[in-house]
């Protein structure tokens, strides 16, 4: 584990009202991938925590390439982001409930599709919702866009718990989901993999742990606990994190990894991190005492993204930089989504 660092002053890298622009800056490498990518491009399930910034990044890159009308963001726009959030950035939108076959059939043909739809929180008491959105919906979408190139979000939770000294699960680690949510995510992968097998559809399956930004994510959860003086539970004692802009950059570049059979792509940061050390560091940055509860379990959901880092380079945003930015955001009364990640949960029920 990296050594604990001394306290330093935290500073924001952008104005509070410029966070979305900061999180959606396309890299030259992602722009080059899109230059080689056939359009139009659809982002399905764009209204969640990743969809706006992915759509903005795509729109900015496509506009720079002289293709400003190549993108459409599709969602019910009833979750985190509404339609106006997209339209103010020049992103074409289509309001549609993807669970309805007629609405899905009415979508335009698109050679390139990003699939972000799904549900996690509140599903422990709503198994029918979990099945409809994480199992049934992906089957419909995969069949509808069987002639497209597909990048579909999954989760590292399809893997078994791993010991931190293992380095984390690689793409060759056999899935062994824990709990109904993780099982439904594996079923989502199976839906896309089946279409890929039957139709030769190029598919990349993004197995992500854990994306963070100023307003949401595992590091925000920890920082808020430290600020409130609440004990930090270290039972799930080890984690991976990646800055959201870096995760979206690698998502776009994964277009060129898509294949048939479907290709799993682990997406996370370079290190396995100690929750205890992360919380201690937040205490130093925020000048707050830190207390702990629980005892580190031997295993956790841990993801090894060495292969994608070999292809794309390691994510450029360091953990120290993420912690500094999040601390500064909270110190500047920046808003948060108010949605704890529940990363401590080990039963797989959310």
NUVO-577410 format. One record per residue (C-alpha): x, y, z; residue number from 1; residue in three letters. Coordinates in nm, 4 decimals, m for minus. Each point is the difference from the previous one (the first is absolute). Layout:
REM residues N
[rec [X; Y; Z]; NUM; "ALA"]
...
END
This chain:
REM residues 350
[rec [0.0000; 0.0000; 0.0000]; 1; "UNK"]
[rec [0.1225; 0.3563; m0.0670]; 2; "UNK"]
[rec [0.1342; 0.1857; 0.3027]; 3; "UNK"]
[rec [m0.2294; 0.2392; 0.1825]; 4; "UNK"]
[rec [0.0765; 0.3571; m0.0997]; 5; "UNK"]
[rec [0.0066; 0.3129; 0.2089]; 6; "UNK"]
[rec [m0.2840; 0.2506; m0.0045]; 7; "UNK"]
[rec [m0.0146; 0.2411; m0.2930]; 8; "UNK"]
[rec [m0.2467; 0.2666; m0.1063]; 9; "UNK"]
[rec [m0.2721; m0.1293; m0.2329]; 10; "UNK"]
[rec [m0.0967; 0.2041; m0.3059]; 11; "UNK"]
[rec [m0.2707; m0.0466; m0.2621]; 12; "UNK"]
[rec [0.1151; m0.0565; m0.3598]; 13; "UNK"]
[rec [m0.3055; 0.1808; m0.1404]; 14; "UNK"]
[rec [m0.2827; 0.2286; 0.1127]; 15; "UNK"]
[rec [m0.2818; m0.1817; 0.1784]; 16; "UNK"]
[rec [m0.2321; 0.0834; m0.2905]; 17; "UNK"]
[rec [0.2567; m0.1308; m0.2488]; 18; "UNK"]
[rec [0.0173; m0.3565; 0.1327]; 19; "UNK"]
[rec [m0.1880; m0.1566; m0.2912]; 20; "UNK"]
[rec [0.2315; 0.1606; m0.2547]; 21; "UNK"]
[rec [0.3057; m0.1087; 0.1992]; 22; "UNK"]
[rec [m0.1236; m0.3600; 0.0172]; 23; "UNK"]
[rec [m0.0787; m0.0225; m0.3715]; 24; "UNK"]
[rec [0.3182; 0.1240; m0.1667]; 25; "UNK"]
[rec [0.0826; m0.2497; m0.2773]; 26; "UNK"]
[rec [0.3569; m0.1160; m0.0374]; 27; "UNK"]
[rec [0.1766; 0.0078; m0.3374]; 28; "UNK"]
[rec [0.0036; m0.3811; 0.0115]; 29; "UNK"]
[rec [m0.3761; m0.0276; 0.0517]; 30; "UNK"]
[rec [m0.0588; 0.2551; m0.2759]; 31; "UNK"]
[rec [0.2216; m0.2031; m0.2335]; 32; "UNK"]
[rec [m0.2031; m0.3136; 0.0747]; 33; "UNK"]
[rec [m0.3209; 0.1848; m0.0859]; 34; "UNK"]
[rec [0.1573; 0.1240; m0.3236]; 35; "UNK"]
[rec [0.0310; m0.3672; m0.0973]; 36; "UNK"]
[rec [m0.3498; m0.0858; 0.1278]; 37; "UNK"]
[rec [m0.3054; m0.0133; m0.2196]; 38; "UNK"]
[rec [m0.3013; 0.2095; 0.1051]; 39; "UNK"]
[rec [m0.2648; 0.0849; 0.0981]; 40; "UNK"]
[rec [0.0676; m0.0765; 0.3669]; 41; "UNK"]
[rec [m0.2637; m0.0804; 0.2627]; 42; "UNK"]
[rec [0.0402; 0.0157; 0.3777]; 43; "UNK"]
[rec [m0.2779; m0.2138; 0.1490]; 44; "UNK"]
[rec [m0.0914; 0.0557; 0.3641]; 45; "UNK"]
[rec [0.1680; 0.3407; m0.0044]; 46; "UNK"]
[rec [m0.1834; 0.1467; 0.2997]; 47; "UNK"]
[rec [0.2078; m0.1629; 0.2752]; 48; "UNK"]
[rec [0.3214; 0.0997; 0.1733]; 49; "UNK"]
[rec [0.2318; m0.0817; m0.2937]; 50; "UNK"]
[rec [m0.2213; 0.0826; m0.2963]; 51; "UNK"]
[rec [0.0115; 0.3790; m0.0041]; 52; "UNK"]
[rec [0.3781; 0.0182; 0.0149]; 53; "UNK"]
[rec [0.0464; m0.2783; m0.2552]; 54; "UNK"]
[rec [m0.2421; 0.1778; m0.2327]; 55; "UNK"]
[rec [0.1746; 0.3336; 0.0513]; 56; "UNK"]
[rec [0.3400; m0.1563; m0.0663]; 57; "UNK"]
[rec [m0.1279; m0.1649; m0.3171]; 58; "UNK"]
[rec [m0.1712; 0.3196; m0.1134]; 59; "UNK"]
[rec [0.3102; 0.2123; 0.0539]; 60; "UNK"]
[rec [0.2209; m0.2467; m0.1884]; 61; "UNK"]
[rec [m0.2473; m0.0475; m0.2853]; 62; "UNK"]
[rec [m0.0465; 0.3752; m0.0347]; 63; "UNK"]
[rec [0.3766; 0.0437; m0.0243]; 64; "UNK"]
[rec [m0.0069; m0.2615; m0.2760]; 65; "UNK"]
[rec [m0.2643; 0.1958; m0.1921]; 66; "UNK"]
[rec [m0.2810; m0.2420; 0.0899]; 67; "UNK"]
[rec [m0.2095; 0.1961; 0.2533]; 68; "UNK"]
[rec [m0.3273; m0.1760; m0.0866]; 69; "UNK"]
[rec [0.1325; m0.3558; 0.0256]; 70; "UNK"]
[rec [m0.1077; m0.0641; 0.3621]; 71; "UNK"]
[rec [m0.3356; m0.0660; 0.1664]; 72; "UNK"]
[rec [m0.0466; m0.0571; 0.3739]; 73; "UNK"]
[rec [m0.2940; m0.2289; 0.0810]; 74; "UNK"]
[rec [m0.1672; m0.0255; 0.3407]; 75; "UNK"]
[rec [m0.3259; 0.0459; 0.1847]; 76; "UNK"]
[rec [0.1850; 0.2986; 0.1559]; 77; "UNK"]
[rec [m0.1677; m0.0699; 0.3329]; 78; "UNK"]
[rec [0.2985; m0.0990; 0.2149]; 79; "UNK"]
[rec [0.3050; 0.2151; 0.0729]; 80; "UNK"]
[rec [0.0011; 0.2244; m0.3086]; 81; "UNK"]
[rec [m0.2905; 0.1447; m0.1927]; 82; "UNK"]
[rec [m0.0175; 0.0788; m0.3687]; 83; "UNK"]
[rec [0.1002; 0.3653; 0.0400]; 84; "UNK"]
[rec [0.3369; m0.1027; 0.1463]; 85; "UNK"]
[rec [0.0856; m0.1525; m0.3363]; 86; "UNK"]
[rec [m0.1613; 0.2574; m0.2262]; 87; "UNK"]
[rec [0.1929; 0.2890; 0.1570]; 88; "UNK"]
[rec [0.3185; m0.1708; m0.1205]; 89; "UNK"]
[rec [m0.1294; m0.0412; m0.3550]; 90; "UNK"]
[rec [m0.0689; m0.3728; 0.0371]; 91; "UNK"]
[rec [m0.2952; m0.1371; m0.1965]; 92; "UNK"]
[rec [m0.2376; m0.1985; 0.2220]; 93; "UNK"]
[rec [m0.2702; m0.2599; m0.0367]; 94; "UNK"]
[rec [m0.2348; m0.0702; 0.2906]; 95; "UNK"]
[rec [m0.0816; m0.3705; m0.0055]; 96; "UNK"]
[rec [m0.0743; m0.2852; 0.2383]; 97; "UNK"]
[rec [0.2294; m0.2697; m0.1340]; 98; "UNK"]
[rec [m0.2085; m0.2715; 0.1667]; 99; "UNK"]
[rec [m0.2785; 0.0660; m0.2504]; 100; "UNK"]
[rec [0.0680; m0.1915; m0.3241]; 101; "UNK"]
[rec [m0.1768; 0.2634; m0.2103]; 102; "UNK"]
[rec [0.2171; 0.2794; 0.1428]; 103; "UNK"]
[rec [0.3121; m0.2056; m0.0557]; 104; "UNK"]
[rec [m0.0999; m0.0810; m0.3578]; 105; "UNK"]
[rec [m0.0596; 0.3694; m0.0705]; 106; "UNK"]
[rec [0.3591; 0.0972; 0.0845]; 107; "UNK"]
[rec [0.2188; 0.0878; m0.2972]; 108; "UNK"]
[rec [0.2477; m0.2493; m0.1369]; 109; "UNK"]
[rec [0.3481; 0.0625; 0.1363]; 110; "UNK"]
[rec [0.3254; m0.1806; m0.0772]; 111; "UNK"]
[rec [0.1400; 0.0947; 0.3435]; 112; "UNK"]
[rec [m0.1893; m0.0459; 0.3263]; 113; "UNK"]
[rec [0.0944; 0.0545; 0.3652]; 114; "UNK"]
[rec [m0.2302; m0.1801; 0.2450]; 115; "UNK"]
[rec [m0.0175; 0.1468; 0.3520]; 116; "UNK"]
[rec [m0.3500; m0.0961; 0.1149]; 117; "UNK"]
[rec [m0.0450; m0.1981; 0.3192]; 118; "UNK"]
[rec [m0.1081; 0.0121; 0.3614]; 119; "UNK"]
[rec [0.1720; m0.0754; 0.3296]; 120; "UNK"]
[rec [m0.1292; 0.1791; 0.3091]; 121; "UNK"]
[rec [m0.3324; m0.1026; 0.1498]; 122; "UNK"]
[rec [m0.0071; m0.3286; m0.1865]; 123; "UNK"]
[rec [0.0295; m0.2255; 0.3063]; 124; "UNK"]
[rec [m0.3714; 0.0577; 0.0547]; 125; "UNK"]
[rec [m0.0926; 0.0197; m0.3699]; 126; "UNK"]
[rec [0.1262; m0.3154; m0.1752]; 127; "UNK"]
[rec [m0.2402; 0.0480; m0.2911]; 128; "UNK"]
[rec [0.1493; 0.3441; m0.0714]; 129; "UNK"]
[rec [0.3513; m0.1437; 0.0186]; 130; "UNK"]
[rec [m0.0884; m0.2721; m0.2520]; 131; "UNK"]
[rec [m0.1866; 0.2337; m0.2350]; 132; "UNK"]
[rec [0.2751; 0.2628; m0.0235]; 133; "UNK"]
[rec [0.3184; m0.2061; 0.0405]; 134; "UNK"]
[rec [m0.1017; m0.3202; m0.1799]; 135; "UNK"]
[rec [m0.3028; 0.0539; m0.2253]; 136; "UNK"]
[rec [0.0947; 0.3435; m0.1314]; 137; "UNK"]
[rec [0.3545; m0.0971; m0.1092]; 138; "UNK"]
[rec [m0.1438; m0.2903; m0.1999]; 139; "UNK"]
[rec [m0.2312; 0.2361; m0.1863]; 140; "UNK"]
[rec [0.2750; 0.2554; m0.0652]; 141; "UNK"]
[rec [0.2560; m0.2586; m0.1104]; 142; "UNK"]
[rec [m0.2416; m0.1463; m0.2545]; 143; "UNK"]
[rec [m0.1098; 0.3437; m0.1222]; 144; "UNK"]
[rec [0.3584; 0.1109; m0.0645]; 145; "UNK"]
[rec [0.1508; m0.3322; m0.1047]; 146; "UNK"]
[rec [0.1472; 0.1710; m0.3085]; 147; "UNK"]
[rec [0.1758; 0.2696; 0.2056]; 148; "UNK"]
[rec [0.3282; 0.0216; 0.1897]; 149; "UNK"]
[rec [m0.0976; m0.0128; 0.3677]; 150; "UNK"]
[rec [0.1730; 0.1173; 0.3168]; 151; "UNK"]
[rec [m0.2100; m0.1167; 0.2952]; 152; "UNK"]
[rec [0.0597; 0.0892; 0.3626]; 153; "UNK"]
[rec [0.0249; m0.2828; 0.2492]; 154; "UNK"]
[rec [0.1727; m0.0080; 0.3386]; 155; "UNK"]
[rec [0.2986; m0.1585; 0.1694]; 156; "UNK"]
[rec [m0.2546; m0.1485; 0.2411]; 157; "UNK"]
[rec [m0.0466; m0.2900; m0.2443]; 158; "UNK"]
[rec [0.3331; m0.1293; 0.1353]; 159; "UNK"]
[rec [0.0437; m0.1879; 0.3272]; 160; "UNK"]
[rec [0.1427; 0.1715; 0.3061]; 161; "UNK"]
[rec [0.3797; 0.0074; m0.0252]; 162; "UNK"]
[rec [0.2833; 0.0342; 0.2498]; 163; "UNK"]
[rec [0.1851; 0.3319; m0.0292]; 164; "UNK"]
[rec [0.3317; m0.1798; m0.0448]; 165; "UNK"]
[rec [m0.1439; m0.1736; m0.3098]; 166; "UNK"]
[rec [0.0170; 0.3190; m0.2046]; 167; "UNK"]
[rec [m0.3745; m0.0202; m0.0655]; 168; "UNK"]
[rec [m0.2103; m0.1847; m0.2559]; 169; "UNK"]
[rec [0.1176; 0.0094; m0.3605]; 170; "UNK"]
[rec [m0.2126; m0.0501; m0.3098]; 171; "UNK"]
[rec [0.0935; m0.3689; 0.0103]; 172; "UNK"]
[rec [m0.1361; m0.0450; 0.3543]; 173; "UNK"]
[rec [m0.3229; m0.2063; m0.0241]; 174; "UNK"]
[rec [m0.3032; 0.2050; 0.1079]; 175; "UNK"]
[rec [m0.1523; m0.1010; 0.3336]; 176; "UNK"]
[rec [m0.2525; 0.2710; 0.0898]; 177; "UNK"]
[rec [m0.1024; 0.0528; 0.3620]; 178; "UNK"]
[rec [m0.3653; 0.0999; 0.0482]; 179; "UNK"]
[rec [m0.2934; 0.0760; m0.2256]; 180; "UNK"]
[rec [0.1374; 0.3283; m0.1359]; 181; "UNK"]
[rec [0.3292; m0.1509; m0.1153]; 182; "UNK"]
[rec [m0.1827; m0.3019; m0.1431]; 183; "UNK"]
[rec [m0.2234; 0.2311; m0.2019]; 184; "UNK"]
[rec [0.3082; 0.1824; m0.1341]; 185; "UNK"]
[rec [0.1477; m0.3292; m0.1160]; 186; "UNK"]
[rec [m0.3327; m0.0785; m0.1690]; 187; "UNK"]
[rec [0.0276; 0.3366; m0.1763]; 188; "UNK"]
[rec [0.3424; m0.1021; m0.1285]; 189; "UNK"]
[rec [m0.1418; m0.3338; m0.1155]; 190; "UNK"]
[rec [m0.2689; 0.1811; m0.2012]; 191; "UNK"]
[rec [0.2587; 0.2018; m0.1928]; 192; "UNK"]
[rec [0.2362; m0.2970; m0.0294]; 193; "UNK"]
[rec [m0.2752; m0.2169; m0.1466]; 194; "UNK"]
[rec [m0.0814; 0.2538; m0.2713]; 195; "UNK"]
[rec [0.3706; 0.0421; m0.0692]; 196; "UNK"]
[rec [0.0336; m0.3759; m0.0429]; 197; "UNK"]
[rec [m0.3067; m0.0413; m0.2219]; 198; "UNK"]
[rec [0.0409; 0.3086; m0.2181]; 199; "UNK"]
[rec [0.3718; 0.0765; 0.0152]; 200; "UNK"]
[rec [m0.0783; 0.3298; 0.1734]; 201; "UNK"]
[rec [0.3155; 0.1692; 0.1339]; 202; "UNK"]
[rec [m0.0531; 0.0567; 0.3726]; 203; "UNK"]
[rec [0.2140; 0.1359; 0.2839]; 204; "UNK"]
[rec [m0.1228; m0.0635; 0.3554]; 205; "UNK"]
[rec [0.1264; 0.2679; 0.2406]; 206; "UNK"]
[rec [0.0607; m0.1459; 0.3472]; 207; "UNK"]
[rec [0.0374; 0.3139; 0.2112]; 208; "UNK"]
[rec [0.1085; 0.0520; 0.3634]; 209; "UNK"]
[rec [m0.0490; 0.2809; 0.1324]; 210; "UNK"]
[rec [m0.0438; 0.3250; m0.1924]; 211; "UNK"]
[rec [0.0216; 0.3180; 0.2109]; 212; "UNK"]
[rec [m0.0467; 0.3705; m0.0595]; 213; "UNK"]
[rec [m0.0572; 0.3077; 0.2146]; 214; "UNK"]
[rec [m0.3637; m0.0789; 0.0828]; 215; "UNK"]
[rec [m0.0202; m0.3774; 0.0134]; 216; "UNK"]
[rec [0.2042; m0.3073; 0.0695]; 217; "UNK"]
[rec [0.1830; m0.2000; 0.2596]; 218; "UNK"]
[rec [0.2467; 0.2780; 0.0802]; 219; "UNK"]
[rec [m0.2833; 0.2484; 0.0489]; 220; "UNK"]
[rec [m0.1618; m0.2452; 0.2426]; 221; "UNK"]
[rec [0.3215; m0.0248; 0.2019]; 222; "UNK"]
[rec [0.0662; 0.3749; m0.0008]; 223; "UNK"]
[rec [m0.3517; 0.0769; 0.1184]; 224; "UNK"]
[rec [0.0305; m0.2466; 0.2875]; 225; "UNK"]
[rec [0.3258; 0.1613; 0.1063]; 226; "UNK"]
[rec [m0.1517; 0.3488; m0.0187]; 227; "UNK"]
[rec [m0.3010; m0.1084; 0.2057]; 228; "UNK"]
[rec [0.2154; m0.1731; 0.2584]; 229; "UNK"]
[rec [m0.1595; m0.3390; m0.0693]; 230; "UNK"]
[rec [0.1988; m0.3203; 0.0411]; 231; "UNK"]
[rec [0.1176; m0.1556; m0.3256]; 232; "UNK"]
[rec [m0.0891; m0.3667; m0.0425]; 233; "UNK"]
[rec [0.3079; m0.1879; m0.1234]; 234; "UNK"]
[rec [m0.1591; m0.3449; m0.0265]; 235; "UNK"]
[rec [0.0259; 0.0373; m0.3763]; 236; "UNK"]
[rec [0.3550; 0.1120; 0.0447]; 237; "UNK"]
[rec [0.1379; 0.0204; m0.3532]; 238; "UNK"]
[rec [m0.1315; 0.1635; m0.3168]; 239; "UNK"]
[rec [0.0809; 0.1247; m0.3490]; 240; "UNK"]
[rec [m0.0925; 0.3468; m0.1258]; 241; "UNK"]
[rec [0.0313; 0.1923; m0.3263]; 242; "UNK"]
[rec [m0.0746; 0.3643; m0.0742]; 243; "UNK"]
[rec [m0.3146; 0.0223; m0.2090]; 244; "UNK"]
[rec [0.1566; 0.1952; m0.2861]; 245; "UNK"]
[rec [0.2673; m0.2684; m0.0322]; 246; "UNK"]
[rec [m0.2628; m0.2756; 0.0104]; 247; "UNK"]
[rec [m0.1981; 0.1629; m0.2800]; 248; "UNK"]
[rec [0.3126; 0.0533; m0.2082]; 249; "UNK"]
[rec [0.0807; m0.3706; 0.0241]; 250; "UNK"]
[rec [m0.3637; m0.0854; m0.0741]; 251; "UNK"]
[rec [0.0141; 0.1839; m0.3317]; 252; "UNK"]
[rec [0.3332; m0.1552; m0.0878]; 253; "UNK"]
[rec [m0.1437; m0.3447; 0.0780]; 254; "UNK"]
[rec [m0.1983; 0.0329; m0.3243]; 255; "UNK"]
[rec [0.3086; m0.1351; m0.1746]; 256; "UNK"]
[rec [0.0202; m0.2985; 0.2354]; 257; "UNK"]
[rec [m0.3554; m0.1164; m0.0756]; 258; "UNK"]
[rec [m0.0121; m0.3414; m0.1626]; 259; "UNK"]
[rec [m0.1894; m0.3213; m0.0496]; 260; "UNK"]
[rec [m0.0014; m0.1892; 0.2325]; 261; "UNK"]
[rec [m0.0726; 0.2926; 0.2304]; 262; "UNK"]
[rec [0.3130; 0.1429; 0.1639]; 263; "UNK"]
[rec [0.0014; 0.0784; 0.3756]; 264; "UNK"]
[rec [0.1989; 0.3131; 0.0874]; 265; "UNK"]
[rec [0.0958; 0.0672; 0.3615]; 266; "UNK"]
[rec [m0.0045; 0.3705; 0.0701]; 267; "UNK"]
[rec [0.1362; 0.1489; 0.3208]; 268; "UNK"]
[rec [0.3063; 0.1644; 0.1517]; 269; "UNK"]
[rec [0.3469; m0.1447; 0.0284]; 270; "UNK"]
[rec [0.0090; m0.0816; 0.3718]; 271; "UNK"]
[rec [m0.1816; m0.1993; 0.2644]; 272; "UNK"]
[rec [m0.0654; 0.2546; 0.2733]; 273; "UNK"]
[rec [m0.0464; m0.0280; 0.3745]; 274; "UNK"]
[rec [m0.3264; 0.1573; 0.1215]; 275; "UNK"]
[rec [0.1698; 0.0705; 0.3319]; 276; "UNK"]
[rec [0.2822; 0.1900; m0.1716]; 277; "UNK"]
[rec [m0.2405; 0.1893; m0.2266]; 278; "UNK"]
[rec [m0.2040; 0.1154; 0.2990]; 279; "UNK"]
[rec [0.3143; 0.0917; 0.1937]; 280; "UNK"]
[rec [0.1174; 0.2110; m0.2925]; 281; "UNK"]
[rec [m0.3346; 0.1794; m0.0161]; 282; "UNK"]
[rec [0.0395; 0.0743; 0.3704]; 283; "UNK"]
[rec [0.3334; 0.1667; m0.0710]; 284; "UNK"]
[rec [m0.1283; 0.2013; m0.2965]; 285; "UNK"]
[rec [m0.3191; 0.1057; 0.1775]; 286; "UNK"]
[rec [0.1660; 0.0449; 0.3405]; 287; "UNK"]
[rec [m0.2456; m0.2342; 0.1686]; 288; "UNK"]
[rec [0.0539; m0.2900; 0.2395]; 289; "UNK"]
[rec [m0.0898; m0.3390; m0.1477]; 290; "UNK"]
[rec [m0.1465; m0.3007; 0.1787]; 291; "UNK"]
[rec [m0.0670; m0.3489; m0.1278]; 292; "UNK"]
[rec [m0.2371; m0.2861; 0.0574]; 293; "UNK"]
[rec [0.0223; m0.3627; m0.1075]; 294; "UNK"]
[rec [0.2980; m0.2021; m0.1022]; 295; "UNK"]
[rec [0.1329; m0.0561; m0.3508]; 296; "UNK"]
[rec [m0.1375; m0.3153; m0.1630]; 297; "UNK"]
[rec [0.2438; m0.2170; m0.1896]; 298; "UNK"]
[rec [m0.1672; 0.0707; m0.3347]; 299; "UNK"]
[rec [m0.1839; 0.2681; m0.1970]; 300; "UNK"]
[rec [m0.1234; 0.0731; m0.3512]; 301; "UNK"]
[rec [0.3318; 0.0845; m0.1636]; 302; "UNK"]
[rec [0.0637; 0.0577; m0.3663]; 303; "UNK"]
[rec [0.3296; m0.0284; m0.1897]; 304; "UNK"]
[rec [0.0051; 0.2276; m0.3048]; 305; "UNK"]
[rec [0.3578; m0.0693; m0.1066]; 306; "UNK"]
[rec [m0.1097; m0.1044; m0.3479]; 307; "UNK"]
[rec [m0.1953; 0.3175; m0.0769]; 308; "UNK"]
[rec [0.2832; 0.2106; 0.1461]; 309; "UNK"]
[rec [0.2422; m0.1760; m0.2335]; 310; "UNK"]
[rec [m0.2215; 0.1000; m0.2923]; 311; "UNK"]
[rec [m0.1019; 0.3500; 0.1100]; 312; "UNK"]
[rec [0.2595; 0.1002; 0.2554]; 313; "UNK"]
[rec [m0.0617; 0.0259; 0.3729]; 314; "UNK"]
[rec [m0.2747; 0.2467; 0.1023]; 315; "UNK"]
[rec [0.1751; 0.3360; 0.0409]; 316; "UNK"]
[rec [m0.1875; 0.1247; 0.3081]; 317; "UNK"]
[rec [0.1713; m0.1164; 0.3187]; 318; "UNK"]
[rec [m0.1844; m0.1037; 0.3145]; 319; "UNK"]
[rec [0.1655; 0.2866; 0.1875]; 320; "UNK"]
[rec [m0.1321; 0.2451; m0.2600]; 321; "UNK"]
[rec [m0.3519; m0.1464; 0.0263]; 322; "UNK"]
[rec [0.0046; 0.0322; 0.3780]; 323; "UNK"]
[rec [0.1275; 0.3573; m0.0147]; 324; "UNK"]
[rec [m0.2688; 0.0991; m0.2515]; 325; "UNK"]
[rec [m0.2850; m0.1679; 0.1893]; 326; "UNK"]
[rec [0.1109; 0.1533; 0.3291]; 327; "UNK"]
[rec [0.0155; 0.3434; m0.1631]; 328; "UNK"]
[rec [m0.3421; m0.0524; m0.1567]; 329; "UNK"]
[rec [m0.1590; m0.0818; 0.3345]; 330; "UNK"]
[rec [0.1853; 0.2835; 0.1736]; 331; "UNK"]
[rec [m0.1409; 0.2375; m0.2641]; 332; "UNK"]
[rec [m0.3543; m0.1268; 0.0691]; 333; "UNK"]
[rec [m0.0212; m0.1634; m0.3384]; 334; "UNK"]
[rec [m0.3212; m0.2010; m0.0442]; 335; "UNK"]
[rec [m0.0040; m0.3796; 0.0013]; 336; "UNK"]
[rec [m0.2481; m0.2444; m0.1485]; 337; "UNK"]
[rec [m0.0974; m0.1254; 0.3467]; 338; "UNK"]
[rec [0.0327; m0.3608; m0.1157]; 339; "UNK"]
[rec [0.2391; m0.2087; 0.2134]; 340; "UNK"]
[rec [0.1590; m0.2783; m0.2007]; 341; "UNK"]
[rec [m0.0428; m0.2747; 0.2586]; 342; "UNK"]
[rec [0.3481; m0.1285; m0.0832]; 343; "UNK"]
[rec [0.0207; m0.1452; 0.3526]; 344; "UNK"]
[rec [m0.2789; m0.2446; m0.0870]; 345; "UNK"]
[rec [0.1270; m0.3574; m0.0182]; 346; "UNK"]
[rec [m0.3295; m0.1881; m0.0381]; 347; "UNK"]
[rec [m0.0604; 0.1222; m0.3544]; 348; "UNK"]
[rec [m0.3393; 0.1434; 0.0987]; 349; "UNK"]
[rec [m0.0564; 0.3677; m0.0782]; 350; "UNK"]
END
